[in-house]
């Protein structure tokens, strides 16, 4: 588990992407940066807009081709920009750009970002991903709860991904936090009846068996992302993560189906915590 930059790359990250941090901050949660193992993902409404990797004196920026469409034809964003059009190569469903730091601001300028946003909004969406994004934006700048990561995986999880990883404050005014693992399910998801319990229990067991590694990784992750000033709260520059990991299943929509499934879930996992969100007026 590693979700941070080495010192050299972190200094480059802070300097070269200062303009992007300002864009993320002003988006009020629509845009999000998540640190990985010496690279980072830029998210828009829960979708990974771009993967940005450090490569010698350049950056490799990987974007799904469907997010780069220019209108309804075969053309792509950047095709008519002489600074950028020759910098991409195809890699499966993705376009990978090799970008010098001097071209980062033109590449991520508002004109192009708005086109990518539009393409992301036009593709098929996941209800659970949409709700995941709502949870993140509705919990910005809280001292007592901070969502530090999303779509969390590592080699040992064999492709499985935890929806949200949050930090929950132990005592008001102190920088001690514990992990809160949050799984998102719609009320009609057939996994909710039983599989969700097994899934969450397995993830909690994994975190607890590797707690020191996760603690070290996310304490450094928090310190680095706090250092680029894209959020105000929590106010602490550093945090201490203590071993009291909890799990929560957030259930939304389709309340009638959900209630039936949650009865079955509670029978199989009587101690499992869940919170059902409804739209009841």
Residue pairs with C-beta under 8 A, 6 or more apart in sequence:
1 154
1 210
1 213
1 214
1 217
2 36
2 37
2 38
2 217
3 34
3 35
3 36
3 37
3 149
3 217
3 218
3 220
3 221
4 10
4 35
4 37
4 217
4 220
4 221
4 224
5 13
5 35
5 38
5 224
6 38
9 38
9 54
10 224
10 227
12 54
12 101
13 40
13 224
13 228
14 227
14 228
16 59
16 101
16 104
17 104
17 228
18 228
19 104
19 105
19 108
20 33
20 42
20 104
20 108
21 33
21 228
21 229
21 230
23 31
23 108
23 110
23 113
24 31
24 32
24 33
24 42
24 230
25 229
25 230
25 231
28 137
28 140
29 133
29 136
29 137
29 140
30 44
30 45
30 137
31 42
31 43
31 44
31 49
32 42
32 43
32 44
32 136
32 150
33 40
33 41
33 42
33 43
33 225
33 228
33 230
34 40
34 41
34 43
34 149
34 150
35 221
35 224
35 225
38 53
38 54
39 51
39 52
39 53
39 54
40 51
40 52
41 48
41 49
41 50
41 51
41 52
42 48
42 49
42 50
42 52
43 49
43 150
44 116
44 117
44 120
45 117
45 120
45 121
45 130
45 133
46 129
46 130
46 132
46 133
46 136
46 150
47 67
47 120
47 129
48 64
48 151
49 63
49 67
49 116
49 120
50 61
50 62
50 63
51 61
51 62
51 63
52 59
52 60
52 61
52 62
53 59
53 60
53 61
53 62
55 98
57 100
57 101
58 98
58 99
58 100
58 101
59 98
59 99
59 100
59 101
59 104
60 96
60 97
60 98
60 99
61 96
61 97
61 99
61 107
62 91
62 94
62 95
62 96
62 97
63 94
63 95
63 97
63 116
64 93
64 94
65 76
65 90
65 93
65 94
65 95
66 93
66 119
66 123
67 116
67 119
67 120
67 123
68 76
68 77
68 78
68 95
68 116
68 119
69 75
69 76
69 77
69 119
70 76
70 77
70 79
70 115
76 95
77 112
77 115
77 116
78 84
78 85
78 88
78 97
78 107
78 112
79 85
81 106
83 103
83 106
84 97
84 99
84 103
84 106
84 107
87 97
87 98
87 99
87 103
88 95
88 96
88 97
89 95
89 96
89 98
90 96
97 107
99 107
127 186
127 253
128 163
128 184
128 185
128 186
128 189
131 184
131 186
131 250
131 252
131 253
132 150
132 163
132 164
132 184
135 147
135 164
135 182
135 184
135 250
136 147
136 150
136 164
139 145
139 147
139 166
140 231
141 231
141 232
141 233
142 233
142 234
143 169
143 172
143 233
143 234
143 235
144 168
144 169
144 172
145 166
145 167
145 168
145 169
145 180
146 166
146 167
146 177
146 222
146 233
146 234
147 164
147 165
147 166
147 167
147 182
148 165
148 166
148 167
148 218
148 221
148 222
148 225
149 164
149 165
149 218
149 221
150 163
150 164
150 165
151 161
151 162
151 163
152 161
152 162
152 165
153 159
153 160
153 161
153 162
156 206
156 210
157 206
160 199
160 203
162 181
162 183
162 203
163 182
163 183
163 184
164 181
164 182
164 183
164 184
165 179
165 180
165 181
165 182
165 218
166 179
166 180
166 181
166 182
167 177
167 178
167 179
167 180
167 218
167 222
167 239
167 241
168 177
168 178
168 179
168 180
168 246
169 176
169 177
169 234
170 176
170 177
170 178
170 242
170 244
175 234
175 236
175 238
175 239
175 240
176 239
176 240
176 241
176 242
177 239
177 240
177 241
177 242
178 241
178 242
178 243
178 244
178 245
178 246
179 207
179 214
179 218
179 241
179 244
179 245
179 246
180 245
180 246
180 247
180 248
181 200
181 203
181 204
181 207
181 245
181 246
181 247
181 248
182 247
182 248
182 249
182 250
183 196
183 199
183 200
183 203
183 247
183 248
183 249
183 250
184 250
184 252
185 191
185 192
185 196
185 249
185 250
185 251
185 252
186 192
186 251
186 252
186 253
186 254
186 258
187 251
187 252
187 253
187 254
187 255
187 256
187 257
187 258
187 259
187 261
187 276
188 253
188 254
188 257
188 258
189 196
190 261
191 199
192 249
192 251
192 258
192 261
192 262
192 265
193 261
193 264
193 265
194 264
194 265
194 268
196 249
196 265
197 249
197 265
197 268
197 269
197 272
200 247
200 249
200 272
201 247
201 269
201 272
203 247
204 245
204 246
204 247
207 214
207 245
208 243
208 245
211 243
211 245
214 241
215 241
215 243
218 241
219 238
219 239
219 240
219 241
222 238
222 239
223 237
223 238
223 239
225 231
226 234
226 236
226 237
226 238
227 237
246 273
247 272
247 273
248 273
248 274
248 275
249 265
249 272
249 273
249 274
249 275
250 274
250 275
250 277
251 258
251 262
251 274
251 275
251 276
251 277
252 276
252 277
252 278
253 277
253 278
253 279
255 276
255 278
255 279
255 280
258 276
259 276
262 274
262 276
265 272
265 274
266 272
